[in-house]
Amino acid sequence: MYVRMSNMSLFSVSDASGCSMIALLHTGAAKFPQNLLPRARQAVCSLLPAGVLKEYSSIVSRKLASHGFGASMAAMSSFPPQRYHYFLVLDFEATCDKPQIHPQEIIEFPILKLNGRTMEIESTFHMYVQPVVHPQLTPFCTELTGIIQGMVDGQPSLQQVLERVDEWMAKEGLLDPSVKSIFVTCGDWDLKVMLPGQCQYLGLPVADYFKQWINLKKAYSFAMGSWPKNGLLDMNKGLNLQHIGRPHSGIDDCKNIANIMKTLAHRGFIFKQTSKPF
């Protein structure tokens, strides 16, 4: 089957039996309607026997490189465009015990900047935070999070960390009004309960960019039709993904969230804000 389109070139991929399959490669991807790219790619892949898909991917990569597009263009063409330029993946770890201590205080503050076109991580913000109300971590907290006392002693206060977050956001171009970005968390607790609660306790303002977010659990349930009761573990299992790093490590949880988002995006899911306006 031959397809004729402007700015398109055709090339042939042969399997071991000598049967030729025709695959199309877009050499003018910037001019091609982005909403049709995933459908075109799916149609091309459906023509290829399983044995040549790997060879096909290799040929596509070489062809894209020869036309100056590179791997990022291949990634961009594999799923529909998102509504945001960047996703800011966040997952706090906080002081804790059984029974729970009050107030809880953030002790790990990680953010991954995820490109909305490629769903690849472009930048990382990661700091540990010195708790002040309960400065001594409990054994339960250390066992759960893997954070030991020496990792928080002498670290900046939450106020100082929030100032550095703002500096990082500015450096990354995320405060530009023309750049659309949104935070992503595994649940609503981080930005609905934890951060505003601690800021209120300490008399600190909450930046507007922390007041809207995507709850990954809700996004996953919209995409997959089931609620992930066990959070990241259920989502990784539902998508046949390997869990990255240590559970309840803030930075590792962020990496898992990013991996789940990338997988859902490749399946055609469009992420939308789930939080209600403050």
C-alpha positions as a Markdown table, in Angstrom:
| # | Residue | x | y | z |
|---|---|---|---|---|
| 1 | Met | 0.0 | 0.0 | 0.0 |
| 2 | Tyr | 1.5 | 3.3 | -1.1 |
| 3 | Val | 0.5 | 6.6 | 0.5 |
| 4 | Arg | 1.1 | 9.9 | -1.3 |
| 5 | Met | 1.6 | 13.0 | 0.8 |
| 6 | Ser | 3.6 | 16.2 | 0.4 |
| 7 | Asn | 7.0 | 16.3 | 2.0 |
| 8 | Met | 6.9 | 12.5 | 2.5 |
| 9 | Ser | 9.4 | 10.0 | 1.3 |
| 10 | Leu | 8.9 | 6.2 | 1.0 |
| 11 | Phe | 11.4 | 3.5 | 1.8 |
| 12 | Ser | 11.2 | -0.3 | 1.9 |
| 13 | Val | 11.9 | -2.7 | 4.8 |
| 14 | Ser | 12.3 | -6.4 | 4.0 |
| 15 | Asp | 11.9 | -9.2 | 6.5 |
| 16 | Ala | 13.8 | -12.5 | 6.5 |
| 17 | Ser | 11.4 | -14.2 | 4.1 |
| 18 | Gly | 12.1 | -11.6 | 1.5 |
| 19 | Cys | 8.6 | -10.0 | 1.8 |
| 20 | Ser | 8.8 | -6.2 | 1.4 |
| 21 | Met | 6.8 | -3.9 | 3.5 |
| 22 | Ile | 6.4 | -0.2 | 2.6 |
| 23 | Ala | 7.0 | 2.2 | 5.5 |
| 24 | Leu | 6.7 | 5.9 | 5.2 |
| 25 | Leu | 9.0 | 8.4 | 6.8 |
| 26 | His | 8.0 | 12.0 | 7.2 |
| 27 | Thr | 11.0 | 14.3 | 6.3 |
| 28 | Gly | 9.0 | 17.5 | 6.8 |
| 29 | Ala | 7.6 | 16.7 | 10.3 |
| 30 | Ala | 7.4 | 20.3 | 11.3 |
| 31 | Lys | 4.9 | 21.0 | 8.6 |
| 32 | Phe | 2.8 | 17.9 | 9.1 |
| 33 | Pro | -0.3 | 18.2 | 11.3 |
| 34 | Gln | 0.8 | 17.0 | 14.7 |
| 35 | Asn | -2.6 | 15.3 | 15.5 |
| 36 | Leu | -2.1 | 13.0 | 12.5 |
| 37 | Leu | 1.4 | 11.9 | 13.3 |
| 38 | Pro | 0.5 | 9.2 | 15.9 |
| 39 | Arg | -2.2 | 7.8 | 13.6 |
| 40 | Ala | 0.2 | 7.7 | 10.7 |
| 41 | Arg | 2.9 | 6.0 | 12.8 |
| 42 | Gln | 0.4 | 3.4 | 14.0 |
| 43 | Ala | -0.7 | 2.6 | 10.5 |
| 44 | Val | 2.9 | 2.2 | 9.4 |
| 45 | Cys | 3.7 | -0.1 | 12.3 |
| 46 | Ser | 0.6 | -2.2 | 11.6 |
| 47 | Leu | 2.1 | -3.1 | 8.1 |
| 48 | Leu | 5.3 | -4.4 | 9.6 |
| 49 | Pro | 5.8 | -8.0 | 10.7 |
| 50 | Ala | 6.9 | -8.2 | 14.4 |
| 51 | Gly | 10.4 | -9.4 | 13.3 |
| 52 | Val | 11.2 | -6.2 | 11.5 |
| 53 | Leu | 9.9 | -3.6 | 13.9 |
| 54 | Lys | 13.3 | -3.3 | 15.5 |
| 55 | Glu | 14.9 | -2.9 | 12.2 |
| 56 | Tyr | 12.3 | -0.4 | 11.2 |
| 57 | Ser | 12.9 | 1.7 | 14.3 |
| 58 | Ser | 16.6 | 1.7 | 13.6 |
| 59 | Ile | 16.0 | 2.9 | 10.0 |
| 60 | Val | 13.6 | 5.6 | 11.2 |
| 61 | Ser | 16.1 | 6.9 | 13.7 |
| 62 | Arg | 18.8 | 7.0 | 11.0 |
| 63 | Lys | 16.5 | 8.7 | 8.5 |
| 64 | Leu | 15.4 | 11.3 | 11.1 |
| 65 | Ala | 19.1 | 12.0 | 12.0 |
| 66 | Ser | 20.0 | 12.4 | 8.3 |
| 67 | His | 17.3 | 15.1 | 8.1 |
| 68 | Gly | 18.4 | 16.8 | 11.3 |
| 69 | Phe | 15.5 | 15.9 | 13.5 |
| 70 | Gly | 17.2 | 13.5 | 15.9 |
| 71 | Ala | 15.7 | 11.3 | 18.7 |
| 72 | Ser | 13.6 | 14.1 | 20.2 |
| 73 | Met | 11.6 | 14.4 | 16.9 |
| 74 | Ala | 11.0 | 10.6 | 16.9 |
| 75 | Ala | 9.7 | 10.9 | 20.5 |
| 76 | Met | 7.5 | 13.8 | 19.7 |
| 77 | Ser | 5.9 | 12.0 | 16.8 |
| 78 | Ser | 5.0 | 9.0 | 18.8 |
| 79 | Phe | 2.1 | 10.5 | 20.9 |
| 80 | Pro | -0.3 | 13.4 | 20.6 |
| 81 | Pro | 0.7 | 16.8 | 21.9 |
| 82 | Gln | 0.0 | 17.7 | 25.5 |
| 83 | Arg | -1.8 | 20.8 | 26.8 |
| 84 | Tyr | 1.3 | 21.9 | 28.7 |
| 85 | His | 4.8 | 22.8 | 27.7 |
| 86 | Tyr | 6.2 | 21.3 | 30.9 |
| 87 | Phe | 5.1 | 19.0 | 33.7 |
| 88 | Leu | 6.7 | 19.6 | 37.1 |
| 89 | Val | 6.7 | 16.2 | 38.9 |
| 90 | Leu | 6.8 | 16.6 | 42.7 |
| 91 | Asp | 6.7 | 14.2 | 45.7 |
| 92 | Phe | 7.4 | 15.4 | 49.2 |
| 93 | Glu | 8.6 | 13.3 | 52.1 |
| 94 | Ala | 7.8 | 14.6 | 55.6 |
| 95 | Thr | 8.4 | 13.9 | 59.2 |
| 96 | Cys | 6.2 | 11.0 | 60.5 |
| 97 | Asp | 5.6 | 8.5 | 63.2 |
| 98 | Lys | 3.0 | 6.1 | 64.6 |
| 99 | Pro | 0.8 | 7.6 | 65.9 |
| 100 | Gln | 1.3 | 10.6 | 63.6 |
| 101 | Ile | 3.2 | 13.6 | 64.8 |
| 102 | His | 1.8 | 17.2 | 64.3 |
| 103 | Pro | 2.7 | 19.3 | 62.6 |
| 104 | Gln | 4.3 | 17.2 | 59.9 |
| 105 | Glu | 7.3 | 19.0 | 58.1 |
| 106 | Ile | 8.7 | 18.5 | 54.7 |
| 107 | Ile | 12.1 | 17.0 | 54.7 |
| 108 | Glu | 12.6 | 16.1 | 51.0 |
| 109 | Phe | 11.7 | 18.5 | 48.2 |
| 110 | Pro | 12.2 | 17.0 | 44.7 |
| 111 | Ile | 10.9 | 18.3 | 41.4 |
| 112 | Leu | 11.5 | 16.9 | 37.9 |
| 113 | Lys | 10.9 | 19.2 | 34.9 |
| 114 | Leu | 9.3 | 17.0 | 32.2 |
| 115 | Asn | 9.1 | 18.2 | 28.6 |
| 116 | Gly | 5.5 | 18.1 | 27.5 |
| 117 | Arg | 6.5 | 17.2 | 23.9 |
| 118 | Thr | 9.0 | 14.5 | 24.5 |
| 119 | Met | 8.0 | 13.4 | 28.1 |
| 120 | Glu | 11.7 | 13.3 | 28.9 |
| 121 | Ile | 13.3 | 14.8 | 32.1 |
| 122 | Glu | 15.1 | 18.1 | 31.3 |
| 123 | Ser | 16.0 | 19.4 | 34.7 |
| 124 | Thr | 15.9 | 18.4 | 38.4 |
| 125 | Phe | 15.5 | 20.3 | 41.6 |
| 126 | His | 16.3 | 18.3 | 44.7 |
| 127 | Met | 16.9 | 19.5 | 48.3 |
| 128 | Tyr | 16.6 | 18.1 | 51.8 |
| 129 | Val | 14.9 | 20.3 | 54.4 |
| 130 | Gln | 15.7 | 20.9 | 58.0 |
| 131 | Pro | 12.6 | 20.3 | 60.2 |
| 132 | Val | 12.3 | 22.8 | 63.1 |
| 133 | Val | 9.3 | 21.8 | 65.2 |
| 134 | His | 10.4 | 18.1 | 65.4 |
| 135 | Pro | 14.1 | 18.4 | 64.4 |
| 136 | Gln | 14.9 | 14.7 | 65.3 |
| 137 | Leu | 13.7 | 12.2 | 62.8 |
| 138 | Thr | 11.9 | 9.2 | 64.3 |
| 139 | Pro | 13.1 | 5.6 | 63.6 |
| 140 | Phe | 9.7 | 5.0 | 61.8 |
| 141 | Cys | 10.4 | 8.0 | 59.5 |
| 142 | Thr | 13.9 | 6.8 | 58.6 |
| 143 | Glu | 12.7 | 3.3 | 57.9 |
| 144 | Leu | 9.9 | 4.5 | 55.7 |
| 145 | Thr | 11.7 | 7.1 | 53.7 |
| 146 | Gly | 15.4 | 6.1 | 53.9 |
| 147 | Ile | 16.2 | 9.6 | 55.1 |
| 148 | Ile | 18.7 | 9.6 | 58.0 |
| 149 | Gln | 19.3 | 12.4 | 60.5 |
| 150 | Gly | 22.5 | 13.5 | 58.8 |
| 151 | Met | 20.7 | 14.2 | 55.6 |
| 152 | Val | 18.5 | 16.9 | 57.1 |
| 153 | Asp | 20.8 | 18.3 | 59.8 |
| 154 | Gly | 22.2 | 21.7 | 58.7 |
| 155 | Gln | 20.0 | 21.8 | 55.6 |
| 156 | Pro | 18.1 | 25.0 | 54.6 |
| 157 | Ser | 14.7 | 25.7 | 56.2 |
| 158 | Leu | 11.5 | 25.4 | 54.2 |
| 159 | Gln | 11.4 | 29.1 | 53.7 |
| 160 | Gln | 14.9 | 29.0 | 52.2 |
| 161 | Val | 14.1 | 26.0 | 50.0 |
| 162 | Leu | 11.0 | 27.7 | 48.7 |
| 163 | Glu | 13.1 | 30.7 | 47.7 |
| 164 | Arg | 15.5 | 28.4 | 45.8 |
| 165 | Val | 12.5 | 26.7 | 44.1 |
| 166 | Asp | 11.4 | 30.1 | 42.9 |
| 167 | Glu | 15.0 | 30.9 | 41.6 |
| 168 | Trp | 15.1 | 27.5 | 39.8 |
| 169 | Met | 11.6 | 28.1 | 38.3 |
| 170 | Ala | 12.9 | 31.5 | 37.0 |
| 171 | Lys | 16.1 | 30.0 | 35.6 |
| 172 | Glu | 14.2 | 27.2 | 33.8 |
| 173 | Gly | 11.9 | 29.8 | 32.2 |
| 174 | Leu | 8.9 | 28.4 | 34.0 |
| 175 | Leu | 7.7 | 31.8 | 35.3 |
| 176 | Asp | 7.3 | 33.2 | 31.8 |
| 177 | Pro | 3.6 | 33.8 | 31.3 |
| 178 | Ser | 3.8 | 32.3 | 27.8 |
| 179 | Val | 5.1 | 29.0 | 29.1 |
| 180 | Lys | 2.4 | 26.6 | 30.3 |
| 181 | Ser | 3.4 | 24.3 | 33.2 |
| 182 | Ile | 1.7 | 22.4 | 35.9 |
| 183 | Phe | 2.7 | 20.3 | 38.9 |
| 184 | Val | 2.0 | 16.6 | 39.0 |
| 185 | Thr | 1.7 | 14.6 | 42.2 |
| 186 | Cys | 0.7 | 11.1 | 43.2 |
| 187 | Gly | -2.4 | 12.1 | 45.1 |
| 188 | Asp | -3.6 | 15.5 | 46.4 |
| 189 | Trp | -1.8 | 15.4 | 49.7 |
| 190 | Asp | 1.4 | 17.2 | 48.7 |
| 191 | Leu | -0.1 | 20.4 | 47.4 |
| 192 | Lys | -3.6 | 20.4 | 49.0 |
| 193 | Val | -2.6 | 19.4 | 52.5 |
| 194 | Met | 1.2 | 19.2 | 53.2 |
| 195 | Leu | 2.6 | 22.4 | 51.7 |
| 196 | Pro | -0.2 | 24.8 | 52.5 |
| 197 | Gly | -0.6 | 23.4 | 56.0 |
| 198 | Gln | 3.1 | 23.8 | 56.8 |
| 199 | Cys | 3.2 | 27.3 | 55.2 |
| 200 | Gln | 0.2 | 28.4 | 57.3 |
| 201 | Tyr | 1.9 | 27.1 | 60.4 |
| 202 | Leu | 5.1 | 29.0 | 59.6 |
| 203 | Gly | 3.4 | 32.1 | 58.3 |
| 204 | Leu | 4.8 | 31.7 | 54.8 |
| 205 | Pro | 3.0 | 32.5 | 51.5 |
| 206 | Val | 2.2 | 29.8 | 49.0 |
| 207 | Ala | 3.2 | 30.7 | 45.4 |
| 208 | Asp | 0.4 | 30.6 | 42.9 |
| 209 | Tyr | 2.2 | 27.9 | 40.8 |
| 210 | Phe | 1.6 | 25.5 | 43.7 |
| 211 | Lys | -2.1 | 26.0 | 43.6 |
| 212 | Gln | -3.0 | 23.9 | 40.6 |
| 213 | Trp | -1.9 | 20.4 | 39.8 |
| 214 | Ile | -2.5 | 17.0 | 38.2 |
| 215 | Asn | -3.3 | 14.1 | 40.6 |
| 216 | Leu | -1.6 | 11.2 | 38.8 |
| 217 | Lys | -4.0 | 8.7 | 40.5 |
| 218 | Lys | -7.0 | 10.4 | 38.9 |
| 219 | Ala | -5.2 | 10.7 | 35.5 |
| 220 | Tyr | -4.4 | 7.0 | 35.7 |
| 221 | Ser | -8.0 | 6.0 | 36.6 |
| 222 | Phe | -9.3 | 8.1 | 33.6 |
| 223 | Ala | -6.8 | 6.4 | 31.3 |
| 224 | Met | -7.0 | 2.8 | 32.6 |
| 225 | Gly | -10.5 | 2.6 | 34.1 |
| 226 | Ser | -9.4 | 1.5 | 37.5 |
| 227 | Trp | -8.3 | 3.3 | 40.7 |
| 228 | Pro | -4.8 | 2.6 | 41.9 |
| 229 | Lys | -5.4 | 1.8 | 45.6 |
| 230 | Asn | -1.7 | 1.3 | 46.3 |
| 231 | Gly | -0.5 | 4.3 | 44.3 |
| 232 | Leu | 2.6 | 3.9 | 42.3 |
| 233 | Leu | 2.9 | 0.2 | 42.9 |
| 234 | Asp | -0.5 | -0.4 | 41.3 |
| 235 | Met | 0.1 | 2.0 | 38.5 |
| 236 | Asn | 3.5 | 0.4 | 37.6 |
| 237 | Lys | 1.9 | -3.1 | 37.8 |
| 238 | Gly | -1.1 | -2.0 | 35.6 |
| 239 | Leu | 1.3 | -0.7 | 33.0 |
| 240 | Asn | 3.8 | -3.5 | 33.3 |
| 241 | Leu | 6.6 | -1.1 | 34.4 |
| 242 | Gln | 9.5 | -1.9 | 36.7 |
| 243 | His | 9.5 | 0.1 | 39.9 |
| 244 | Ile | 12.4 | 2.6 | 40.0 |
| 245 | Gly | 14.5 | 2.9 | 43.1 |
| 246 | Arg | 13.2 | 2.8 | 46.7 |
| 247 | Pro | 9.5 | 3.3 | 47.6 |
| 248 | His | 8.9 | 6.5 | 49.6 |
| 249 | Ser | 12.1 | 8.1 | 48.4 |
| 250 | Gly | 10.9 | 11.4 | 47.1 |
| 251 | Ile | 13.2 | 11.7 | 44.2 |
| 252 | Asp | 12.7 | 8.0 | 43.2 |
| 253 | Asp | 8.9 | 8.4 | 43.5 |
| 254 | Cys | 9.2 | 11.4 | 41.1 |
| 255 | Lys | 11.1 | 9.2 | 38.6 |
| 256 | Asn | 8.3 | 6.6 | 38.8 |
| 257 | Ile | 5.6 | 9.3 | 38.3 |
| 258 | Ala | 7.5 | 10.6 | 35.2 |
| 259 | Asn | 7.8 | 7.1 | 33.8 |
| 260 | Ile | 4.1 | 6.4 | 34.3 |
| 261 | Met | 3.2 | 9.7 | 32.6 |
| 262 | Lys | 5.5 | 8.9 | 29.6 |
| 263 | Thr | 3.9 | 5.5 | 29.2 |
| 264 | Leu | 0.3 | 6.9 | 29.4 |
| 265 | Ala | 1.3 | 9.7 | 26.9 |
| 266 | His | 2.6 | 7.1 | 24.5 |
| 267 | Arg | -0.8 | 5.4 | 24.7 |
| 268 | Gly | -2.4 | 8.7 | 23.6 |
| 269 | Phe | -3.5 | 10.0 | 27.0 |
| 270 | Ile | -3.8 | 13.8 | 27.3 |
| 271 | Phe | -3.1 | 15.1 | 30.8 |
| 272 | Lys | -5.5 | 17.7 | 32.3 |
| 273 | Gln | -5.6 | 19.6 | 35.6 |
| 274 | Thr | -7.5 | 17.7 | 38.3 |
| 275 | Ser | -7.3 | 20.1 | 41.2 |
| 276 | Lys | -10.1 | 22.6 | 41.8 |
| 277 | Pro | -9.0 | 26.3 | 41.8 |
| 278 | Phe | -8.1 | 27.7 | 45.2 |
